[in-house]
């Protein structure tokens, strides 16, 4: 991910939302800086698709929330993130609201492709600092997932189960299943 251009002053959410629409550019606002998201490669998209499929199947049987893919969330006047995949638990969305979702997802999933370690850590801290209960970071080339939550960070690989019983009761998937197709 790269900065779009040098930003002399912090951009407000209104200024960010007023930027011309361009379907070829995905953008986030982090600390008032507009960040253009890089195009993702095949590994990234396969892992994102695997998460989307697992969440879709889970929510079909357990209507405790909703899964989203590349959806923007308005966290603060200077922060809007677009996790690769996210979950918002039932009852948190306002059906009358039509603009950016004005809350932090309960769970954010980032599939690492090209962002810097510093930017990734900033995004994790923003999510957890604005109410996310967990952030899952998938590393396709390493076939591992880091789980960040209130208890710290855990690394999961292979047939270890990715679970969040307090957040998604009954959701359980072997880490290896999220890397099928690579």
Backbone torsions as a table, in degrees:
resi	resn	phi	psi	omega
1	UNK	NA	144.1	-178.6
2	UNK	-132.0	153.7	172.6
3	UNK	-68.9	142.6	-179.0
4	UNK	-65.3	-48.0	178.7
5	UNK	-161.8	166.2	179.4
6	UNK	-61.6	130.2	-178.8
7	UNK	-107.2	117.0	-178.0
8	UNK	-73.3	-38.0	-179.5
9	UNK	-131.9	158.3	178.5
10	UNK	-64.2	139.6	178.3
11	UNK	-87.9	137.3	176.3
12	UNK	-85.5	167.2	178.0
13	UNK	-60.9	-41.5	179.4
14	UNK	-61.3	-41.9	178.0
15	UNK	-66.0	-39.8	178.1
16	UNK	-61.6	-46.3	-179.4
17	UNK	-69.0	-22.0	179.6
18	UNK	-84.1	-6.6	177.9
19	UNK	-60.7	145.1	179.6
20	UNK	-58.6	138.3	177.7
21	UNK	-68.5	137.3	176.5
22	UNK	-148.0	107.0	-175.7
23	UNK	-65.5	-13.2	179.7
24	UNK	-88.4	-8.4	-178.6
25	UNK	-122.8	121.9	172.5
26	UNK	-97.3	136.0	-175.5
27	UNK	-129.0	149.4	169.7
28	UNK	-126.2	158.9	175.4
29	UNK	-117.5	116.7	-177.2
30	UNK	-128.3	113.9	-179.0
31	UNK	60.6	29.4	179.9
32	UNK	84.7	0.8	178.4
33	UNK	-104.1	131.1	177.7
34	UNK	-79.6	123.9	-178.9
35	UNK	-114.2	122.8	175.4
36	UNK	-85.5	130.3	-179.4
37	UNK	-84.7	136.7	178.1
38	UNK	-69.3	157.0	172.9
39	UNK	-68.7	138.6	-178.4
40	UNK	-90.9	148.4	178.2
41	UNK	-90.8	-177.0	-175.1
42	UNK	-61.1	-44.4	179.6
43	UNK	-57.3	-45.9	179.9
44	UNK	-57.8	-48.8	-175.9
45	UNK	-68.0	-36.3	177.6
46	UNK	-64.5	-46.7	-179.5
47	UNK	-64.5	-42.5	177.3
48	UNK	-60.1	-43.0	178.2
49	UNK	-62.8	-41.2	178.8
50	UNK	-61.8	-43.2	176.8
51	UNK	-61.8	-45.7	-178.8
52	UNK	-59.8	-42.7	178.5
53	UNK	-64.7	-44.1	-179.5
54	UNK	-64.3	-43.5	178.2
55	UNK	-66.7	-39.9	179.2
56	UNK	-59.2	-46.7	178.6
57	UNK	-63.4	-40.8	-179.8
58	UNK	-63.7	-48.8	-176.8
59	UNK	-70.7	-23.7	174.6
60	UNK	-62.9	-39.1	-178.4
61	UNK	-92.4	-20.9	-175.3
62	UNK	-134.3	86.8	-175.1
63	UNK	-75.9	60.1	-178.8
64	UNK	-98.4	0.1	-178.4
65	UNK	178.4	-163.4	-176.6
66	UNK	-140.0	139.8	174.8
67	UNK	-97.8	146.6	-179.7
68	UNK	-132.1	153.7	175.6
69	UNK	-124.7	125.1	178.4
70	UNK	47.5	53.6	178.7
71	UNK	-107.6	135.2	179.9
72	UNK	-81.5	138.1	177.0
73	UNK	-122.8	133.6	179.1
74	UNK	-92.0	107.6	-176.7
75	UNK	-91.7	-34.9	-176.6
76	UNK	-160.6	176.7	178.8
77	UNK	-62.1	-14.2	-178.2
78	UNK	-128.2	12.7	-176.9
79	UNK	-139.0	124.5	173.5
80	UNK	-139.7	115.1	-178.9
81	UNK	-106.4	154.3	177.8
82	UNK	-130.2	81.7	178.9
83	UNK	-61.4	155.0	178.0
84	UNK	-60.0	-45.2	176.6
85	UNK	-140.3	145.9	-179.9
86	UNK	-149.1	162.9	179.3
87	UNK	-131.5	133.2	172.5
88	UNK	-121.9	125.4	-178.3
89	UNK	-70.9	154.6	-178.3
90	UNK	-55.6	144.0	176.9
91	UNK	87.3	-6.8	-178.2
92	UNK	-92.9	-20.0	-178.8
93	UNK	-89.3	139.2	176.3
94	UNK	-93.9	111.4	-176.4
95	UNK	-62.4	-19.2	-179.9
96	UNK	-84.5	-12.5	-177.0
97	UNK	-81.8	128.9	-177.0
98	UNK	-114.4	-11.6	-178.6
99	UNK	-88.5	-162.9	176.8
100	UNK	-52.2	143.2	179.7
101	UNK	-66.1	118.4	-172.0
102	UNK	-88.4	51.8	177.0
103	UNK	-158.2	172.5	176.9
104	UNK	-96.5	138.7	177.7
105	UNK	-63.7	155.5	177.0
106	UNK	-69.9	-32.2	179.1
107	UNK	-137.7	129.6	175.1
108	UNK	-118.2	138.2	176.7
109	UNK	-118.0	126.2	174.8
110	UNK	-115.5	129.0	174.9
111	UNK	-102.4	115.7	-173.3
112	UNK	-73.6	127.4	174.5
113	UNK	-131.2	-65.6	-174.5
114	UNK	-131.8	-1.1	-177.6
115	UNK	-71.9	153.1	179.1
116	UNK	-72.5	157.6	178.0
117	UNK	-60.2	-38.3	-179.2
118	UNK	-64.4	-43.7	179.7
119	UNK	-66.2	-41.8	178.8
120	UNK	-60.1	-45.8	179.4
121	UNK	-64.3	-37.1	176.7
122	UNK	-61.3	-44.0	-179.6
123	UNK	-65.6	-40.7	177.9
124	UNK	-61.1	-48.0	-179.5
125	UNK	-63.5	-39.4	177.1
126	UNK	-61.3	-46.8	-179.5
127	UNK	-61.8	-52.4	-178.2
128	UNK	-64.6	-35.4	179.5
129	UNK	-71.8	-20.0	-179.7
130	UNK	-107.5	15.6	170.6
131	UNK	111.3	-3.1	175.6
132	UNK	-62.1	138.3	178.9
133	UNK	-85.5	-21.4	178.7
134	UNK	-160.0	150.1	173.1
135	UNK	-129.4	125.7	178.3
136	UNK	-108.6	126.1	-179.5
137	UNK	-114.8	117.0	-178.5
138	UNK	-99.9	134.0	178.2
139	UNK	-113.3	93.9	-175.1
140	UNK	-55.6	-45.5	-176.0
141	UNK	-68.6	-27.7	179.7
142	UNK	-95.2	-12.4	-178.5
143	UNK	56.9	46.5	177.6
144	UNK	-139.7	160.5	-179.7
145	UNK	-130.1	132.6	171.4
146	UNK	-99.1	130.5	178.8
147	UNK	-109.6	117.0	177.4
148	UNK	-105.3	131.5	174.6
149	UNK	-157.1	-168.4	-177.0
150	UNK	-61.2	-19.5	-179.1
151	UNK	-93.0	-1.8	179.6
152	UNK	121.7	-139.7	-179.1
153	UNK	-131.6	139.4	176.0
154	UNK	-125.8	148.0	176.1
155	UNK	-109.4	130.2	179.9
156	UNK	-123.4	139.6	179.2
157	UNK	-142.0	170.6	171.7
158	UNK	52.7	-126.0	-177.2
159	UNK	-92.7	9.9	173.2
160	UNK	-62.6	146.4	-176.2
161	UNK	-89.7	132.0	172.6
162	UNK	-90.4	115.3	-176.3
163	UNK	-141.4	158.0	173.8
164	UNK	-149.5	71.9	-171.0
165	UNK	-56.4	-35.6	-179.8
166	UNK	-74.6	-24.5	-176.8
167	UNK	-97.1	-47.7	-177.3
168	UNK	-130.1	79.2	-177.4
169	UNK	-56.2	127.9	178.0
170	UNK	88.1	-10.3	177.3
171	UNK	-76.7	126.5	-179.5
172	UNK	-156.8	125.0	-180.0
173	UNK	-144.7	134.8	174.9
174	UNK	-64.0	137.5	-179.9
175	UNK	-52.7	-41.3	-178.3
176	UNK	-57.0	-30.6	-179.7
177	UNK	-66.6	-23.5	-179.6
178	UNK	-81.6	-9.3	179.2
179	UNK	-113.9	12.2	177.8
180	UNK	-62.9	134.6	178.5
181	UNK	101.5	-6.0	179.4
182	UNK	-88.4	NA	NA
